[in-house]
């Protein structure tokens, strides 16, 4: 039995509260119930990420958000509490779901069926590549003797923290691309077994950009998670994979909301006429978070030895009409590109954010 009460929400709760509830529960779902614990709706990890992409006000009530849902998404898929596990597994797989609320005869939520448990929590079918070949020039002199991914965060290299997260998510096939001082990486990690993974190294004799090294790798039948070697994040990789499959994407790009405060009063004009004045507005953008999920066939678009940036690969897919989707990052995320970012990583580690 699961303790599902911490997952309960009510219609008057905000989207922001739903996000916090889903993250605390750590299984990707919250349950919207009435005063008698009867199920009203479900809110999944994917639901809140799509709401963020739609620039919905996070202080908006769940009632307003759910009312805007088109059918059939307003009515949650449920099952009676005594449904056999074989039937639950079939329903989860048929509907492409990760959770199904189980109800008693009065419609109250009494349990939650999880796909991960019904299939014995098997690891995701996913390989990973960490792009660790950069020169780290903006972090000189720290990177004069070591590649940027080997800089210490606390008492461990940044790359070790990334690999630990991959292993903890059930991703055990990991490729590392290298170029600058590759021996510093290979000597530390070896074959990876000490760190719970199977490592393969892909060395770039010449820098190939942020995507070119993928053309040097052997093809596989598994989707490929790509993460830049200077990214610290607590992204839920299983949620990313589920989101990728739900949207039937060829490539999913993790994005982060970035707010830019304009330091001036902004005047909107229609010809010579002033129509609106906004004093020091905040403009929001979604920026590339340096984490990607690729279908196996995408790598065929990269020629062996070709210099290619990830932005160019994304554009190739878009030009070909292939589905490329964005995955908003709600979790901790930090790009260690400047000295101030590196210092922030040390502070965040001390505060227990990592």
PyMOL commands that set and color helices and strands:
alter all, ss='L'
color gray80, all
select helices_A, chain A and resi 5-7+15-25+45-53+62-67+85-95+115-118+137-139+148-150+158-168+182-189+193-195+209-216+237-246+296-301+310-319+339-350
alter helices_A, ss='H'
color red, helices_A
select strands_A, chain A and resi 8-9+29-33+39-44+78-80+99-103+109-114+126-131+152-153+156-157+173-178+198-203+223-228+231-233+251-261+265-270+273-279+282-294+324-328+333-335
alter strands_A, ss='S'
color yellow, strands_A
deselect
rebuild
show_as cartoon
